[in-house]
Amino acid sequence: MLKTFTEQEMLDYWKRRLGLASSPGVEDTGYDNRLDLKLTDDIRAWYADLLHTAPRHLLPVEDLRDEISARLSGDNCLEITIPERGIRFVSLKLADWPARVDFTYPPEGIHARMQLDSTTRATPDRPVVVGCHHRLMAYGLPSGMPGAESGAAKAPPFRPLPEIDLLEMVAAPADGTYRLDEALLLTAQLPIR
């Protein structure tokens, strides 16, 4: 079960665990002493690494669809820019897709290259998601350009963005807290620098 810790609670936890306490005669004023500042930096580095490496079910997973920006990138691709706090992809579901996609392909892989050919590219029934740095390329959009008419059009017709039903990601909490399963604390080691 996930538990949320404030930064002060996490600092207090690690100070107890490491057996650290202020020296006698030193006034403890929270972040005013060097030990707390150093330890807080180490805790932030540890948690950032945890968000990238720990099993997803032990970390906060959020639907970030309301925090993204998106644009059409060709007639079969929705380019999604994810926010900085979105750390790891979990799943994506567009309204036109029958099911969610819960894995991504690398941009240099064969599945990404297959999107260049109209005979091998993704369809709404068999979508492909390619993961790039803070971007997702969602292939498999419905075909056709709404509003297109026969005849010579001088500008491409307007095409609305596909609706995103879900974009789940391992995400750093927006409020700066530490959210994790307490089991991750049992064997945790701080990256003391």
N, C-alpha and C positions, 0 to 999 in steps of 0.2 A: 504494500500500500504506500502510495506517495505521501510524503510529508514535506511541508514548507518550513524553511528556516529563514529568519532575517539574517542580514550580514552579521549583526552583533551576536545572535544566537550561534551562528556557525563559528565565529571567532571564539566565543566562550567555550564551545564544544572542543575545538582543537587545542585551546590552551589547557583545558583539563586533561585531555587525552595525552598531550605531550609533556604534562607535568610542569607547565610554565606558569609562573606567577610573578607579579611585580616584586622587586626587591624591597625589603623593609625600608621605610623612610621615603620611598618614591610614591608620589601621589598618582593613583590610577585615574587618568582622565580619558579613558576610551582610546580614541584614535590619535591622541596627542603624543603617545610614546612610540619610539622606533620599533619596538617589538610588535606592537599591534599593527603598525603599517606594513612591516615585512610579512607578518603572518597573513594579513588580509590579501596582500599581493599573491602569496603562495596559494591561498584558498581559491582565489579567482582563477588562477592558472589551472589548478587541479579540477575545478568544476568545468571550465571550458574544455579541458581534455576529456572529461567524463561525458559531456554532451556529444562528443564526436565518437567515443569508443565503447561506452557501456551498452548493454542490451537495451533496446528501445522500450521494452515493457517496464523497465525500472526508472524511466525518465519521463519528463513532461512532454506529452504529445498534444499539439493544438491544431485546430483548423485555422489556417492563416489566409483563407481566401479573401477576407476583407482587407488584408494588409498588402496585397500584391498589386503590381501593375501588369497589364497584358496588352499585347498588340498582335495583329495578324502578321505573320512572316511567310508570305506565300499563300497559295490557295489551300494548303493542307496542313498548316502549322500555326499553332498558337504559341507565341513566345511569352513566357511568364517570368517576370522578375520578382524574386522573393525577397522579403525584408532581411536585414542583417541578422535578426534574432532567429531566423529559420536556419537550423543547423543541418539536419539530416532529413531527407525525403522519406515519407512513410507511404502515402498513397494520394492519388489524384483521380477525381471522377468529374468528367464533363457531362452536362445534361444529355448530350446526344450519345453517350457511350452506355452500353448495357450494364457494364460493371466497372468497378474501380481498378486502376492499375497500381500495383504495389511494388514496383521495381523500376529502375531506370537503366538505360544502356549508356555506355560511354560515348562521347562525341566522335571519337576516332574508330569506333567499332563498326562492324558490318551492318548492324541494324540501323545505325544513323546513315550510313552510305546508301542503304536501300531506299531511303526517302527521296533520293535524287531521281529515281526512275519511276515513271507513272505506273509501270506494271508490277513493281514490287513494294510500292509505298503502303503505308498503313491506311486502314479504313476505320470508320466508327465501330465496326464489329471487332476489329483487331487493332486497337490503338497501340502506339509506341510512344514512350516518354524517354527523351534523351536528357541526361543531367549534365549541365555545364556549371561553371562557377556562379552561384547565386542566380542561375536561370534554369528554367525547364523548357524544353521544346516538346510540346504536345502535338503529336502527329495523329491524324485520323479524324479530320473534320468532315462534316457532311459536304458532299459535292454540290456544285452549282453556285452561282452568284446571284442572290436575290436581287430582283430589279433589273436583271440583264434582259435586254430585248434584242431581237434581231435587227441588224442594221449597223451602221458605223457609229459607234459611241466614241466621243472624244475623250471622256474620262471614265475610269472604271466605276461601276456602280457601287453604292454604299453597301457594305456588308457588316452586319452587327457582329460583335465579338461573341463567340460561343459562351454559354453560361457555365460557370464552374460551380458544381454542386459541393465539392469537397477538395481541400488541399491540406492533408495532414502532414505535419513535420515535427520532429524533435525540435523543441524551441526553448531558447533561454527565456525565463519569465520576464515579462515586460516591466515589472515593478522592481527588478534587481534582486529578488529573493533567490534562494536556492531551493529547488523542488526536485526531490529524488526519493527513491525507495531507501529506507534506512539500512537495508541489507548491503548497500554499496559502501556504507561507512565502516562495516565490520573489518574489511581487509584493505581499506584505503590507506594510501601513503601520500603525504604531501610532497610535491616536487621542491624540496628545500634547495634554494639556489644560493 
